Amino acid sequence: MDKRPIGVFDSGLGGLTTVRELRRLLPGEDIVYFGDTGRVPYGSRSADTIVKYARQDVAFLRTFDLKAIVIACGTVSTTALDILAAENSIPVLGVVAPAAAAAARATRNGKIGLIGTQASIRSGAYERFIHGENSEAQVLAQPCPLFVPLVENGRFRRGDIVIETVAAEYLAPLKQAGVDTLVLGCTHYPLLEGVIAAYMGPDVKLVNAGAEGARAAADALERADALSPNTSGGRYRYFVSDRQEDFSRLASIFLGWDVTEAVGQVDISQY
């Protein structure tokens, strides 16, 4: 048993979808969340910049006595996971491998669509993991650079002509190719699940990278006998690198419950 909290971070608020799944699976765990809202999105940055930002995010979280860190960010998971895991003495877990494995299991016709940030797609990490599970799978990747900023600004609901128009443009090639499985390769994208599912149709299985990462993290902690002895009522602490004013309102949408805790602001450049 281990009462120490789990650290979770993302470039913005998308990683809260991973926190939501962690709470469902492990309601007794304490969680420290950091969203780098001052530098979102990461997906258009160079690999060197992403690694630099991720190291700073981890350095801040390590000021808490954590038992593990979950990278609730597809971009960082594809670009910096191996580096962060090698540099830290506690487990550092990502979302890419679990999502790739889930997609490889789910596909029926071998055609898997992948949507993510430009950096995630450029890395080729999802494809490598999927082909490691299913060498015959055909992976069709589509970068979606506008999704993260739109989600961060609350434009993710069905009926919103802006997000529906952008989604249709990004998803059209995947639908035309006949994919039967679609990896939501960024933890912001579950907020778009209704829009994406409506466009792709009921026969396309959506794989939520954040949720798959949370399940893998829960399994890893259980195998290590590192779960909290608490069974309910875990404590949640939230930190951002930009203004806190809108966090509680938007975070409540991502999480599915009201955020009543105080939100801390961090000068992440100091780490």
Contacts in CASP RR format, 6 or more apart in sequence:
PFRMAT RR
TARGET T0000
AUTHOR 0000-0000-0000
METHOD contacts of the structure
MODEL  1
MDKRPIGVFDSGLGGLTTVRELRRLLPGEDIVYFGDTGRVPYGSRSADTI
VKYARQDVAFLRTFDLKAIVIACGTVSTTALDILAAENSIPVLGVVAPAA
AAAARATRNGKIGLIGTQASIRSGAYERFIHGENSEAQVLAQPCPLFVPL
VENGRFRRGDIVIETVAAEYLAPLKQAGVDTLVLGCTHYPLLEGVIAAYM
GPDVKLVNAGAEGARAAADALERADALSPNTSGGRYRYFVSDRQEDFSRL
ASIFLGWDVTEAVGQVDISQY
1 225 0 8 1.000
1 226 0 8 1.000
1 227 0 8 1.000
1 228 0 8 1.000
1 229 0 8 1.000
2 67 0 8 1.000
2 221 0 8 1.000
2 225 0 8 1.000
2 226 0 8 1.000
2 227 0 8 1.000
2 228 0 8 1.000
3 30 0 8 1.000
3 228 0 8 1.000
3 229 0 8 1.000
3 230 0 8 1.000
4 30 0 8 1.000
4 65 0 8 1.000
4 66 0 8 1.000
4 67 0 8 1.000
5 29 0 8 1.000
5 30 0 8 1.000
5 31 0 8 1.000
5 32 0 8 1.000
5 64 0 8 1.000
5 65 0 8 1.000
5 66 0 8 1.000
5 67 0 8 1.000
5 235 0 8 1.000
5 237 0 8 1.000
6 22 0 8 1.000
6 29 0 8 1.000
6 30 0 8 1.000
6 31 0 8 1.000
6 32 0 8 1.000
6 66 0 8 1.000
6 67 0 8 1.000
6 68 0 8 1.000
6 69 0 8 1.000
6 70 0 8 1.000
6 217 0 8 1.000
6 221 0 8 1.000
7 31 0 8 1.000
7 32 0 8 1.000
7 33 0 8 1.000
7 34 0 8 1.000
7 61 0 8 1.000
7 64 0 8 1.000
7 66 0 8 1.000
7 68 0 8 1.000
7 69 0 8 1.000
7 70 0 8 1.000
8 15 0 8 1.000
8 18 0 8 1.000
8 19 0 8 1.000
8 22 0 8 1.000
8 31 0 8 1.000
8 32 0 8 1.000
8 33 0 8 1.000
8 34 0 8 1.000
8 69 0 8 1.000
8 70 0 8 1.000
8 72 0 8 1.000
9 15 0 8 1.000
9 33 0 8 1.000
9 34 0 8 1.000
9 35 0 8 1.000
9 36 0 8 1.000
9 57 0 8 1.000
9 58 0 8 1.000
9 61 0 8 1.000
9 69 0 8 1.000
9 70 0 8 1.000
9 71 0 8 1.000
9 72 0 8 1.000
9 73 0 8 1.000
9 76 0 8 1.000
10 16 0 8 1.000
10 18 0 8 1.000
10 34 0 8 1.000
10 35 0 8 1.000
10 36 0 8 1.000
10 71 0 8 1.000
10 72 0 8 1.000
10 73 0 8 1.000
10 76 0 8 1.000
10 187 0 8 1.000
11 35 0 8 1.000
11 36 0 8 1.000
11 39 0 8 1.000
11 40 0 8 1.000
11 41 0 8 1.000
11 42 0 8 1.000
11 43 0 8 1.000
11 53 0 8 1.000
11 73 0 8 1.000
11 75 0 8 1.000
11 76 0 8 1.000
11 148 0 8 1.000
12 35 0 8 1.000
12 36 0 8 1.000
12 37 0 8 1.000
12 40 0 8 1.000
12 41 0 8 1.000
12 152 0 8 1.000
12 188 0 8 1.000
12 240 0 8 1.000
13 35 0 8 1.000
13 37 0 8 1.000
13 151 0 8 1.000
13 152 0 8 1.000
13 188 0 8 1.000
13 247 0 8 1.000
13 250 0 8 1.000
13 251 0 8 1.000
13 254 0 8 1.000
14 72 0 8 1.000
14 73 0 8 1.000
14 151 0 8 1.000
14 186 0 8 1.000
14 187 0 8 1.000
14 188 0 8 1.000
14 190 0 8 1.000
14 191 0 8 1.000
14 254 0 8 1.000
15 33 0 8 1.000
15 35 0 8 1.000
15 72 0 8 1.000
15 73 0 8 1.000
15 187 0 8 1.000
15 188 0 8 1.000
15 210 0 8 1.000
15 254 0 8 1.000
16 33 0 8 1.000
16 72 0 8 1.000
16 251 0 8 1.000
16 254 0 8 1.000
16 255 0 8 1.000
17 72 0 8 1.000
17 187 0 8 1.000
17 188 0 8 1.000
17 190 0 8 1.000
17 191 0 8 1.000
17 208 0 8 1.000
17 210 0 8 1.000
17 211 0 8 1.000
17 254 0 8 1.000
18 70 0 8 1.000
18 72 0 8 1.000
18 95 0 8 1.000
18 187 0 8 1.000
18 210 0 8 1.000
18 211 0 8 1.000
18 213 0 8 1.000
18 214 0 8 1.000
19 31 0 8 1.000
19 33 0 8 1.000
19 72 0 8 1.000
19 214 0 8 1.000
19 236 0 8 1.000
19 255 0 8 1.000
20 254 0 8 1.000
20 255 0 8 1.000
20 256 0 8 1.000
21 210 0 8 1.000
21 211 0 8 1.000
21 213 0 8 1.000
21 214 0 8 1.000
21 215 0 8 1.000
22 29 0 8 1.000
22 31 0 8 1.000
22 70 0 8 1.000
22 214 0 8 1.000
22 217 0 8 1.000
22 218 0 8 1.000
23 29 0 8 1.000
23 31 0 8 1.000
23 255 0 8 1.000
25 214 0 8 1.000
25 215 0 8 1.000
25 218 0 8 1.000
26 218 0 8 1.000
26 221 0 8 1.000
26 227 0 8 1.000
26 228 0 8 1.000
27 231 0 8 1.000
27 232 0 8 1.000
27 233 0 8 1.000
27 234 0 8 1.000
28 228 0 8 1.000
28 230 0 8 1.000
28 231 0 8 1.000
28 232 0 8 1.000
28 233 0 8 1.000
28 234 0 8 1.000
29 227 0 8 1.000
29 228 0 8 1.000
29 230 0 8 1.000
29 234 0 8 1.000
30 228 0 8 1.000
30 234 0 8 1.000
30 235 0 8 1.000
30 236 0 8 1.000
30 237 0 8 1.000
31 234 0 8 1.000
31 235 0 8 1.000
31 236 0 8 1.000
31 237 0 8 1.000
32 61 0 8 1.000
32 64 0 8 1.000
32 66 0 8 1.000
32 237 0 8 1.000
32 239 0 8 1.000
33 236 0 8 1.000
33 237 0 8 1.000
33 238 0 8 1.000
33 239 0 8 1.000
34 57 0 8 1.000
34 60 0 8 1.000
34 61 0 8 1.000
34 239 0 8 1.000
34 240 0 8 1.000
34 241 0 8 1.000
34 266 0 8 1.000
35 57 0 8 1.000
35 239 0 8 1.000
35 240 0 8 1.000
35 241 0 8 1.000
36 42 0 8 1.000
36 53 0 8 1.000
36 57 0 8 1.000
36 240 0 8 1.000
36 241 0 8 1.000
36 268 0 8 1.000
37 152 0 8 1.000
37 240 0 8 1.000
37 241 0 8 1.000
37 242 0 8 1.000
37 243 0 8 1.000
37 247 0 8 1.000
38 240 0 8 1.000
38 241 0 8 1.000
38 242 0 8 1.000
38 268 0 8 1.000
39 53 0 8 1.000
39 241 0 8 1.000
39 268 0 8 1.000
40 148 0 8 1.000
40 149 0 8 1.000
40 152 0 8 1.000
41 75 0 8 1.000
41 117 0 8 1.000
41 145 0 8 1.000
41 148 0 8 1.000
41 149 0 8 1.000
41 152 0 8 1.000
42 50 0 8 1.000
42 53 0 8 1.000
42 73 0 8 1.000
42 75 0 8 1.000
42 76 0 8 1.000
42 117 0 8 1.000
42 119 0 8 1.000
43 50 0 8 1.000
43 75 0 8 1.000
43 117 0 8 1.000
43 118 0 8 1.000
43 119 0 8 1.000
43 120 0 8 1.000
43 145 0 8 1.000
43 148 0 8 1.000
44 117 0 8 1.000
44 118 0 8 1.000
44 119 0 8 1.000
44 145 0 8 1.000
45 53 0 8 1.000
45 75 0 8 1.000
45 119 0 8 1.000
47 79 0 8 1.000
47 119 0 8 1.000
47 123 0 8 1.000
50 75 0 8 1.000
50 76 0 8 1.000
50 79 0 8 1.000
50 80 0 8 1.000
50 119 0 8 1.000
51 79 0 8 1.000
51 80 0 8 1.000
51 83 0 8 1.000
53 76 0 8 1.000
53 268 0 8 1.000
54 71 0 8 1.000
54 76 0 8 1.000
54 79 0 8 1.000
54 80 0 8 1.000
54 83 0 8 1.000
54 84 0 8 1.000
55 80 0 8 1.000
55 83 0 8 1.000
55 84 0 8 1.000
55 87 0 8 1.000
56 268 0 8 1.000
56 269 0 8 1.000
56 271 0 8 1.000
57 76 0 8 1.000
57 268 0 8 1.000
57 271 0 8 1.000
58 69 0 8 1.000
58 84 0 8 1.000
58 87 0 8 1.000
58 88 0 8 1.000
58 92 0 8 1.000
59 271 0 8 1.000
60 239 0 8 1.000
60 266 0 8 1.000
60 268 0 8 1.000
60 271 0 8 1.000
61 69 0 8 1.000
62 88 0 8 1.000
66 90 0 8 1.000
67 90 0 8 1.000
67 91 0 8 1.000
67 221 0 8 1.000
67 226 0 8 1.000
68 90 0 8 1.000
68 91 0 8 1.000
68 92 0 8 1.000
68 93 0 8 1.000
68 217 0 8 1.000
68 220 0 8 1.000
68 221 0 8 1.000
68 226 0 8 1.000
69 84 0 8 1.000
69 88 0 8 1.000
69 90 0 8 1.000
69 91 0 8 1.000
69 92 0 8 1.000
69 93 0 8 1.000
70 93 0 8 1.000
70 94 0 8 1.000
70 95 0 8 1.000
70 213 0 8 1.000
70 214 0 8 1.000
70 217 0 8 1.000
71 77 0 8 1.000
71 80 0 8 1.000
71 81 0 8 1.000
71 84 0 8 1.000
71 92 0 8 1.000
71 93 0 8 1.000
71 94 0 8 1.000
71 95 0 8 1.000
72 94 0 8 1.000
72 95 0 8 1.000
72 187 0 8 1.000
72 210 0 8 1.000
72 213 0 8 1.000
72 214 0 8 1.000
73 95 0 8 1.000
73 186 0 8 1.000
73 187 0 8 1.000
74 94 0 8 1.000
74 95 0 8 1.000
74 96 0 8 1.000
74 116 0 8 1.000
74 117 0 8 1.000
74 120 0 8 1.000
74 185 0 8 1.000
74 186 0 8 1.000
74 187 0 8 1.000
74 209 0 8 1.000
75 117 0 8 1.000
75 119 0 8 1.000
75 120 0 8 1.000
75 186 0 8 1.000
76 84 0 8 1.000
77 94 0 8 1.000
77 95 0 8 1.000
77 96 0 8 1.000
77 120 0 8 1.000
77 125 0 8 1.000
77 209 0 8 1.000
78 96 0 8 1.000
78 119 0 8 1.000
78 120 0 8 1.000
78 123 0 8 1.000
78 124 0 8 1.000
78 125 0 8 1.000
78 126 0 8 1.000
79 119 0 8 1.000
79 120 0 8 1.000
79 123 0 8 1.000
79 125 0 8 1.000
81 92 0 8 1.000
81 94 0 8 1.000
81 96 0 8 1.000
84 92 0 8 1.000
85 91 0 8 1.000
85 92 0 8 1.000
91 220 0 8 1.000
91 224 0 8 1.000
93 213 0 8 1.000
93 216 0 8 1.000
93 217 0 8 1.000
93 220 0 8 1.000
94 213 0 8 1.000
94 216 0 8 1.000
94 217 0 8 1.000
95 185 0 8 1.000
95 187 0 8 1.000
95 209 0 8 1.000
95 210 0 8 1.000
95 212 0 8 1.000
95 213 0 8 1.000
95 216 0 8 1.000
96 125 0 8 1.000
96 126 0 8 1.000
96 129 0 8 1.000
96 185 0 8 1.000
96 209 0 8 1.000
97 129 0 8 1.000
97 216 0 8 1.000
98 209 0 8 1.000
98 212 0 8 1.000
98 213 0 8 1.000
98 215 0 8 1.000
98 216 0 8 1.000
99 126 0 8 1.000
99 183 0 8 1.000
99 184 0 8 1.000
99 185 0 8 1.000
99 207 0 8 1.000
99 208 0 8 1.000
99 209 0 8 1.000
99 210 0 8 1.000
99 212 0 8 1.000
99 213 0 8 1.000
100 126 0 8 1.000
100 129 0 8 1.000
100 130 0 8 1.000
100 132 0 8 1.000
100 133 0 8 1.000
100 183 0 8 1.000
101 129 0 8 1.000
101 133 0 8 1.000
101 212 0 8 1.000
102 207 0 8 1.000
102 212 0 8 1.000
103 112 0 8 1.000
103 113 0 8 1.000
103 114 0 8 1.000
103 130 0 8 1.000
103 181 0 8 1.000
103 183 0 8 1.000
103 207 0 8 1.000
104 112 0 8 1.000
104 130 0 8 1.000
104 132 0 8 1.000
104 133 0 8 1.000
104 134 0 8 1.000
104 137 0 8 1.000
105 133 0 8 1.000
106 181 0 8 1.000
106 205 0 8 1.000
106 207 0 8 1.000
107 134 0 8 1.000
107 137 0 8 1.000
107 180 0 8 1.000
107 181 0 8 1.000
107 205 0 8 1.000
108 180 0 8 1.000
108 181 0 8 1.000
109 178 0 8 1.000
109 180 0 8 1.000
110 134 0 8 1.000
110 136 0 8 1.000
110 137 0 8 1.000
110 138 0 8 1.000
110 180 0 8 1.000
110 181 0 8 1.000
111 137 0 8 1.000
111 138 0 8 1.000
111 140 0 8 1.000
111 177 0 8 1.000
111 178 0 8 1.000
111 179 0 8 1.000
111 180 0 8 1.000
111 181 0 8 1.000
112 130 0 8 1.000
112 137 0 8 1.000
112 138 0 8 1.000
112 139 0 8 1.000
112 140 0 8 1.000
112 179 0 8 1.000
112 180 0 8 1.000
112 181 0 8 1.000
112 182 0 8 1.000
112 183 0 8 1.000
113 139 0 8 1.000
113 140 0 8 1.000
113 141 0 8 1.000
113 142 0 8 1.000
113 174 0 8 1.000
113 177 0 8 1.000
113 179 0 8 1.000
113 181 0 8 1.000
113 182 0 8 1.000
113 183 0 8 1.000
114 121 0 8 1.000
114 126 0 8 1.000
114 127 0 8 1.000
114 139 0 8 1.000
114 140 0 8 1.000
114 141 0 8 1.000
114 142 0 8 1.000
114 182 0 8 1.000
114 183 0 8 1.000
114 185 0 8 1.000
115 141 0 8 1.000
115 142 0 8 1.000
115 143 0 8 1.000
115 144 0 8 1.000
115 147 0 8 1.000
115 170 0 8 1.000
115 171 0 8 1.000
115 174 0 8 1.000
115 182 0 8 1.000
115 183 0 8 1.000
115 184 0 8 1.000
115 185 0 8 1.000
115 186 0 8 1.000
115 189 0 8 1.000
116 141 0 8 1.000
116 142 0 8 1.000
116 143 0 8 1.000
116 144 0 8 1.000
116 147 0 8 1.000
116 184 0 8 1.000
116 185 0 8 1.000
116 186 0 8 1.000
116 189 0 8 1.000
117 143 0 8 1.000
117 144 0 8 1.000
117 145 0 8 1.000
117 148 0 8 1.000
117 186 0 8 1.000
118 143 0 8 1.000
118 145 0 8 1.000
120 126 0 8 1.000
120 143 0 8 1.000
120 185 0 8 1.000
120 186 0 8 1.000
121 141 0 8 1.000
121 142 0 8 1.000
121 143 0 8 1.000
122 143 0 8 1.000
124 141 0 8 1.000
126 139 0 8 1.000
126 141 0 8 1.000
126 183 0 8 1.000
126 185 0 8 1.000
127 139 0 8 1.000
127 141 0 8 1.000
130 137 0 8 1.000
130 139 0 8 1.000
131 137 0 8 1.000
131 139 0 8 1.000
140 173 0 8 1.000
140 174 0 8 1.000
140 177 0 8 1.000
140 179 0 8 1.000
142 170 0 8 1.000
142 171 0 8 1.000
142 173 0 8 1.000
142 174 0 8 1.000
144 166 0 8 1.000
144 170 0 8 1.000
144 186 0 8 1.000
144 189 0 8 1.000
146 166 0 8 1.000
147 166 0 8 1.000
147 167 0 8 1.000
147 170 0 8 1.000
147 186 0 8 1.000
147 188 0 8 1.000
147 189 0 8 1.000
147 192 0 8 1.000
148 186 0 8 1.000
148 188 0 8 1.000
150 156 0 8 1.000
150 162 0 8 1.000
150 163 0 8 1.000
150 166 0 8 1.000
151 188 0 8 1.000
151 189 0 8 1.000
151 191 0 8 1.000
151 192 0 8 1.000
152 188 0 8 1.000
152 250 0 8 1.000
154 250 0 8 1.000
154 253 0 8 1.000
155 162 0 8 1.000
155 163 0 8 1.000
156 163 0 8 1.000
156 191 0 8 1.000
156 192 0 8 1.000
156 195 0 8 1.000
157 163 0 8 1.000
157 195 0 8 1.000
158 164 0 8 1.000
158 194 0 8 1.000
158 195 0 8 1.000
158 198 0 8 1.000
160 195 0 8 1.000
163 192 0 8 1.000
163 195 0 8 1.000
164 195 0 8 1.000
164 199 0 8 1.000
167 192 0 8 1.000
167 195 0 8 1.000
167 196 0 8 1.000
167 199 0 8 1.000
168 199 0 8 1.000
171 196 0 8 1.000
171 199 0 8 1.000
171 200 0 8 1.000
174 182 0 8 1.000
174 200 0 8 1.000
175 199 0 8 1.000
175 200 0 8 1.000
175 204 0 8 1.000
179 204 0 8 1.000
180 203 0 8 1.000
180 204 0 8 1.000
180 205 0 8 1.000
181 204 0 8 1.000
181 205 0 8 1.000
181 207 0 8 1.000
182 196 0 8 1.000
182 200 0 8 1.000
182 204 0 8 1.000
182 205 0 8 1.000
182 206 0 8 1.000
182 207 0 8 1.000
183 207 0 8 1.000
183 209 0 8 1.000
184 190 0 8 1.000
184 192 0 8 1.000
184 193 0 8 1.000
184 196 0 8 1.000
184 206 0 8 1.000
184 207 0 8 1.000
184 208 0 8 1.000
184 209 0 8 1.000
185 209 0 8 1.000
186 209 0 8 1.000
187 209 0 8 1.000
187 210 0 8 1.000
189 196 0 8 1.000
189 208 0 8 1.000
189 209 0 8 1.000
190 208 0 8 1.000
190 210 0 8 1.000
190 211 0 8 1.000
191 253 0 8 1.000
191 254 0 8 1.000
193 206 0 8 1.000
193 208 0 8 1.000
196 206 0 8 1.000
197 204 0 8 1.000
197 206 0 8 1.000
200 206 0 8 1.000
221 227 0 8 1.000
228 234 0 8 1.000
236 261 0 8 1.000
237 261 0 8 1.000
238 247 0 8 1.000
238 251 0 8 1.000
238 259 0 8 1.000
238 261 0 8 1.000
238 263 0 8 1.000
238 264 0 8 1.000
239 263 0 8 1.000
239 264 0 8 1.000
239 265 0 8 1.000
239 266 0 8 1.000
240 247 0 8 1.000
240 263 0 8 1.000
240 264 0 8 1.000
240 265 0 8 1.000
240 266 0 8 1.000
241 265 0 8 1.000
241 266 0 8 1.000
241 267 0 8 1.000
241 268 0 8 1.000
242 265 0 8 1.000
243 265 0 8 1.000
244 263 0 8 1.000
244 264 0 8 1.000
244 265 0 8 1.000
247 259 0 8 1.000
247 263 0 8 1.000
248 258 0 8 1.000
248 259 0 8 1.000
248 260 0 8 1.000
248 263 0 8 1.000
251 259 0 8 1.000
252 258 0 8 1.000
252 259 0 8 1.000
END
